[in-house]
Amino acid sequence: MINRRTLLKSLALGTAALPLGSAFAATTPKAETQFLFSLNTSTIRGQKLSLPEIIELAARAGYDGFEPWMMEIQGYLETGKSLASLKKLASDAGLRFFDCIGFPTWMAQDAAKSETGFVQMEKEMGILAELGCPRVAAPAIGTEAPLDLMQAGEKYKRLLELGRKTGVMPQLEFWGAYPSFYHLGQAMAVAAAADDKDAKILADIYHLFRGGSGFEGMRMLDGHAIDIFHMNDFPADIPRLEQQDKDRVFPGDGAAPIKELSEVLKSKGGEIILSLELFNPTYYAMDAEYVITTGLNKMKRFF
């Protein structure tokens, strides 16, 4: 009868004899995390500035890039200007297109609505590719609860294939107050079901809180799973389920454990984009340059 010590010794020797490609390789040390700072244009939407004006302000404030919404890009094109001119504006200002916010219904359970969403997503990815924007947010617009997470994973896999075709990769996004897709755990399940090396999750401080995810789950995502992270904070004096997008405040001005979260993100390694995304009407009444400069400075307190 083989005793435990003999068995362990045999297993160790057997593993050592395997070809190099047969055993798990030694873990490669992670590169130091590099943070880039982005402005989501929703932060100063109330000031009703044009995209060229936003680009000028973001560059002057010291951002590395920005995150426009598709409706703003379409509005720019409707003035008769071209994608090439918009790309040049950003390039001349030293800003990168980090990501774009759009709302195609690619994940919808209704087959016709889902197909329409894929067609729209491909069209919008083409626009973003011309701008040199490598990412697009992919929320669960058009879905209803309960959501079959395995089926959603199959659709996300298809969307990732479309992303590789166009060069614009979809970032799976969940919203804390959205009935069908509100929790980090759901996003992780869909990403896992896609079984794809390019799967990414776009998380947000407000949405992690509002949907009840909390922040400890972020420890389970390594740097490969996160390209971009939305920065904001939430007030302590409004019950969680009553909070709305408009209640978001500057990072560090609310109750979020941002110092602890910053340590988690710093441990990921690689490049992570921190994008300031606010919808606060109080800030909309302020000078736009003051708002975005203040927001950038408050992010840099932690990163």
C-alpha positions in Angstrom: 0.0 0.0 0.0 1.4 3.4 -1.0 1.6 5.8 1.9 1.0 9.5 1.6 4.7 10.5 1.6 5.5 8.1 -1.2 2.5 9.3 -3.2 3.5 13.0 -2.9 7.1 12.2 -3.8 6.0 10.3 -6.9 3.7 13.2 -8.0 6.5 15.7 -7.5 8.9 13.6 -9.6 6.3 13.1 -12.3 5.6 16.7 -12.6 9.3 17.5 -12.9 9.6 15.0 -15.7 6.8 16.6 -17.8 7.7 18.7 -20.8 7.9 22.4 -20.0 4.7 23.1 -21.9 2.7 20.6 -19.8 3.0 22.3 -16.4 1.8 25.7 -15.3 4.5 28.2 -16.0 5.8 30.3 -13.0 3.8 33.4 -12.4 5.2 36.4 -14.1 5.6 39.4 -11.8 3.0 42.1 -12.6 4.1 45.3 -14.0 3.5 48.3 -11.8 0.1 49.8 -12.3 -0.1 52.9 -14.4 -3.1 55.1 -14.1 -4.4 57.4 -16.9 -7.0 60.0 -16.2 -10.1 60.5 -18.4 -13.0 62.8 -18.5 -16.4 61.3 -19.1 -18.3 64.1 -20.9 -21.4 63.6 -18.8 -19.6 65.4 -16.0 -20.1 68.8 -17.6 -23.2 68.0 -19.8 -25.2 70.6 -18.1 -22.9 73.4 -19.3 -24.0 72.4 -22.9 -20.5 72.7 -24.4 -19.6 71.4 -27.8 -17.1 68.6 -28.2 -14.4 70.9 -29.4 -14.9 73.1 -26.3 -14.8 70.0 -24.0 -11.6 68.8 -25.7 -10.0 72.2 -25.1 -11.0 72.3 -21.4 -9.9 68.7 -20.7 -6.5 69.2 -22.3 -6.0 72.4 -20.3 -7.0 70.7 -17.1 -4.4 68.0 -17.6 -6.4 64.9 -18.5 -4.8 62.1 -20.6 -8.0 61.5 -22.6 -11.7 61.5 -22.6 -14.8 59.4 -22.9 -17.5 60.9 -25.1 -21.1 59.7 -25.6 -22.1 58.5 -29.1 -24.9 61.1 -29.2 -22.3 63.8 -28.9 -20.2 62.4 -31.7 -23.3 62.2 -33.9 -24.2 65.8 -33.0 -20.7 66.9 -34.1 -21.1 65.1 -37.4 -24.6 66.7 -37.9 -22.9 70.1 -38.0 -21.3 69.1 -41.3 -17.9 68.3 -39.8 -16.0 65.0 -40.3 -14.6 62.3 -38.1 -11.2 63.1 -39.4 -11.5 66.7 -38.1 -12.7 65.5 -34.7 -9.8 63.0 -34.5 -7.4 65.8 -35.3 -8.9 68.1 -32.6 -8.2 65.5 -30.0 -4.8 64.6 -31.3 -3.7 68.2 -31.5 -4.8 68.7 -27.9 -2.8 65.7 -26.8 -6.0 63.8 -25.7 -6.8 60.1 -26.5 -10.2 58.7 -27.1 -10.3 56.1 -24.3 -13.9 54.8 -24.6 -17.3 55.8 -25.8 -20.8 55.5 -24.2 -23.5 54.1 -26.4 -26.8 52.2 -26.0 -27.3 49.4 -28.6 -29.7 46.7 -27.5 -27.3 43.8 -28.3 -28.0 41.9 -25.1 -31.8 42.1 -25.3 -33.8 38.8 -24.9 -36.0 39.7 -27.8 -34.2 38.3 -30.9 -35.2 41.1 -33.2 -34.2 43.8 -30.8 -30.9 42.0 -30.1 -30.1 41.8 -33.9 -30.9 45.5 -34.3 -28.5 46.1 -31.4 -25.7 44.2 -33.0 -26.2 46.1 -36.3 -26.1 49.4 -34.4 -23.1 48.4 -32.4 -21.1 47.4 -35.5 -22.0 50.8 -37.1 -20.9 52.7 -34.0 -17.7 50.6 -33.7 -16.9 51.6 -37.2 -17.2 55.3 -36.3 -15.0 54.8 -33.2 -12.4 52.9 -35.2 -12.1 55.9 -37.5 -11.5 58.1 -34.4 -8.9 55.8 -33.0 -11.1 54.9 -30.0 -10.3 51.4 -28.9 -13.2 50.7 -26.6 -17.0 51.0 -26.3 -19.2 50.6 -23.2 -21.6 47.6 -23.6 -24.4 47.9 -21.1 -27.5 45.6 -20.9 -29.9 48.1 -22.6 -33.1 46.4 -23.7 -33.0 43.5 -21.3 -35.6 42.5 -18.7 -35.4 40.7 -15.4 -34.8 37.9 -15.0 -31.8 37.7 -17.3 -30.3 34.4 -18.4 -26.6 35.0 -17.7 -25.4 32.1 -19.8 -27.3 33.4 -22.9 -26.0 36.9 -22.2 -22.5 35.4 -22.1 -23.0 33.9 -25.6 -24.1 37.3 -26.9 -21.1 39.0 -25.2 -18.8 36.4 -26.9 -20.3 37.4 -30.2 -19.9 41.0 -29.4 -16.2 40.5 -28.6 -15.8 38.8 -32.0 -17.3 41.9 -33.5 -14.9 44.0 -31.5 -11.9 42.1 -32.8 -13.2 42.6 -36.3 -13.6 46.3 -35.9 -10.7 47.0 -33.5 -13.1 48.5 -30.9 -13.4 46.2 -27.8 -16.7 46.2 -25.8 -16.5 46.8 -22.1 -19.2 44.9 -20.3 -21.0 47.4 -18.0 -23.6 46.9 -15.3 -25.8 49.7 -13.7 -26.6 49.5 -10.0 -30.3 50.6 -10.5 -31.0 48.6 -13.6 -33.4 45.7 -12.7 -31.9 43.0 -15.0 -28.2 43.7 -14.7 -27.1 45.6 -11.6 -24.5 43.5 -9.8 -20.8 42.9 -10.2 -21.5 39.1 -9.8 -23.8 39.1 -12.8 -21.1 40.9 -14.9 -18.5 38.4 -13.8 -20.8 35.5 -14.6 -21.5 36.8 -18.1 -17.8 37.5 -18.7 -17.0 34.0 -17.6 -19.7 32.5 -19.7 -18.3 34.2 -22.8 -15.1 32.2 -22.2 -13.0 34.8 -24.1 -9.6 36.2 -23.3 -10.7 39.7 -24.3 -13.6 39.9 -21.9 -13.5 43.1 -19.8 -15.7 44.5 -17.1 -16.4 48.3 -16.7 -17.1 48.9 -13.1 -18.1 52.2 -11.4 -18.0 53.3 -7.7 -21.6 54.5 -7.7 -22.9 51.3 -9.4 -21.0 49.0 -7.1 -22.7 50.7 -4.2 -26.1 51.3 -5.7 -26.6 47.7 -6.9 -25.4 46.2 -3.6 -22.2 44.7 -5.0 -20.0 46.3 -2.4 -16.3 46.6 -3.1 -14.6 43.4 -2.0 -15.5 41.6 -5.2 -13.1 43.9 -7.1 -10.3 41.9 -5.5 -11.4 39.0 -7.7 -10.7 40.8 -11.0 -7.1 41.0 -12.1 -5.7 43.8 -14.2 -6.4 42.0 -17.4 -10.2 42.2 -16.7 -10.2 46.0 -16.2 -9.3 48.5 -18.8 -11.4 51.4 -17.5 -13.0 52.3 -14.2 -15.6 55.0 -13.6 -14.7 57.4 -10.7 -17.2 59.2 -8.5 -18.6 58.9 -5.0 -21.9 58.6 -3.2 -23.4 60.6 -0.3 -23.9 59.0 3.1 -27.2 60.7 3.9 -29.3 59.1 1.2 -30.5 55.5 1.6 -28.8 53.2 -1.0 -31.9 52.2 -2.9 -33.1 55.8 -3.1 -29.8 57.1 -4.7 -29.8 58.3 -8.3 -27.2 59.2 -10.8 -27.7 62.9 -10.0 -26.6 62.2 -6.4 -23.0 61.3 -7.4 -20.3 63.5 -5.9 -16.6 64.1 -6.5 -14.3 61.2 -5.5 -13.5 61.5 -1.8 -16.5 63.8 -1.0 -18.8 60.9 -0.1 -18.8 57.6 1.8 -17.1 55.3 -0.6 -13.9 53.5 0.7 -11.8 55.0 -2.1 -8.5 54.7 -0.3 -9.0 51.0 0.1 -10.3 50.7 -3.4 -7.3 52.5 -4.7 -5.0 50.0 -3.0 -6.9 47.2 -4.7 -6.6 48.8 -8.2 -2.9 49.6 -7.6 -2.3 45.8 -7.0 -3.7 44.9 -10.5 -0.7 45.8 -12.6 -0.7 47.2 -16.1 -2.6 50.2 -17.4 -6.0 51.3 -15.9 -8.0 54.3 -17.1 -9.8 56.2 -14.4 -12.7 58.1 -15.9 -14.6 60.8 -13.9 -18.3 60.3 -14.5 -20.8 62.5 -12.7 -24.3 63.7 -13.4 -24.7 66.2 -10.6 -27.0 69.2 -11.3 -25.1 71.2 -8.6 -21.9 70.8 -10.7 -23.8 71.6 -13.9 -24.4 75.1 -12.4 -20.7 75.7 -11.9 -17.9 76.7 -14.2 -17.1 73.7 -16.4 -13.3 74.2 -16.1 -13.5 74.4 -12.3 -15.6 71.2 -12.2 -13.3 69.1 -14.3 -10.1 70.5 -12.7 -11.5 69.8 -9.2 -12.5 66.3 -10.2 -9.1 65.5 -11.6 -7.3 66.8 -8.5 -9.6 64.7 -6.2 -8.9 61.6 -8.2 -5.1 62.2 -7.9 -5.4 62.4 -4.2 -5.9 58.6 -4.2 -4.1 57.6 -7.4 
